[in-house]
């Protein structure tokens, strides 16, 4: 683990240019797409080491916020328990929801945190905080987790997208608004996600039949030469972004089959389950196996069950149970679990009490999540809530602790400083927040 | 008849939310299936007694003429409790998943219970086929299971016909199946698209369906209750909806439904037909508008009376003499303890019914 609070800079003039672009980038997603802080953290030796280690991450993004009572922190026999029971697991004395019988058998591989306690109580703010790691500090836009991991661990020259978002839902209420925003922040557009899933195919990546391979290559060489020349002559960030996009499309053309669910083995597809979330979780495994570094799997915002809490959770939780089981088991059997971090979380938890509409409302005060794989110690249940699940009584952890844990697990120094001359100081994880040591391997 | 007047005469509480229940034969008490167990409540003095508890929420309770209370629960079980001996007589595991709802035939000889877990069966979250028969019909006296009948999960509502020959069950997808219990065969089926939402805004999945079903007094038509489709199913703001279907013809058809301008927003989950056969009541939750319980004419479908109870109505029962309507339901669960205890949030109200 690198020393804490190290300050890393590549020492180039890039920062002078980037200071202006950075400010632009923080103002809007469109402008942000031209901003690039490639190499912001780069100590070549460290970067190479982390890349060689090949750490990857799959985030099962349970947007809308699942109920901890119907997943990892059931309260059987209490007024807040809900109608689903609790079952024993492979960890003696540990129970989880009866909706999760498969995960109950692999608790030795999972680390469950039952003591998340965060501040934002509304979706947009909570999604922002729990995907970026910290609250906003306008006008600066902190990069999302996937962008940081792609920048730190990814292979920018790989044809395979390093950060992929799989989400078939074009809407998603607050998540829709968030999706439209600036994900990569000051890291720049090349660290933003490639989106796929459902109708979000990747269009226009098939070479026209009317153009021969040789013609296609010649045209691309010509385009590349002139646009690079323009970029260099004019110091044009827009041209740089345009070129980056072209490079990405070139890569995508070569790996289009990775995005075709139909190419995945039927038995695997059946094993993961028929729903979009399950299919894309399998696709995430496939992408990770083939060179992606971070894949975020979402399905709109289905967990926000202010009404029909139990009617929805009867379906969503078993699906999650199976997905997590299949993913962790698959990665383990393929020898990939030690290098692949799997996280299953939402943006907060749900209230202990049921509202009149038989739903559970937002509850950031005490909630749960689960992790497995790279850098994580399995068989751990960290923290605890009180008998009714109202308060965290042990091992309280917030978003900063969580991100320090994720970065530490992946071998990324959590407290490194972003070197932005003349600008406020930013660290990957602010305020010296400690990782949750108990869940780290 | 052009109007019905409802006037509150009693207001009682139970410790936890009520999901189902019925009146005693003399209509002086109720048995209530609650989140925290099955209770007997005297309407006159409010005296309550916890009879027993299922392993999860109790969802339905029927007070039979011999003093037996038959209850179903989210533990998939049916229980027979003898009020005379104050003992549990029998317990039967009917389903691997919940008993969503139960009904008892008008002559008290048969029970029916419906189940089904909604699980993803396709990319767009079409329900997967049932893993156990969704409808279970049995003998009240012996507990013997007489029929296990198929449907598509989740099956959320069930009712016997007035003559006890047919059982009808409605599901998440708005499909109604009517079985002839003499033959154990499907008598008819139809689907209404008007109660089910496919998530567009927040989610991609199905939500809603038919939450209450009742035969009309003549038995040839069915009343269905639920909520109209929504773009965001999790908003719970669909139209307060009932429909009436002529089911015993080759091509079942809808004959009436909630009239325009007579509905607000919210899930409707209970129906009761007045002993006179002239009107019925529907109740549920108020999400938007000004009522959550209303009475409708069986002659022309017009709304005759409304109530705004201030809590979610889960169960409506007319007294046998037709002079009262008992409303049972649940407020939101209290967020804080009071004097170290959770304040009571199960609600029972009695209303006098005057038809003019």
Interface residues (C-beta under 8 A of the other chain):
Chain A: X64 X79 X80 X83 X84 X85 X168 X169 X171 X172 X173 X175 X273 X274 X275 X276 X278 X279 X299 X300 X301 X302 X304 X305 X306 X307 X308 X311 X312 X314 X315 X316 X318 X319 X351 X353 X354 X355 X356 X357 X358 X359
Chain B: X16 X17 X35 X36 X55 X56 X57 X74 X97 X98 X117 X118 X119 X120 X121 X122 X123 X124 X125 X128 X154 X199 X200 X201 X202 X203 X204 X205 X207 X232 X233 X234 X235 X236 X267 X285 X287 X311 X312 X330 X331 X332 X333 X334 X335 X342
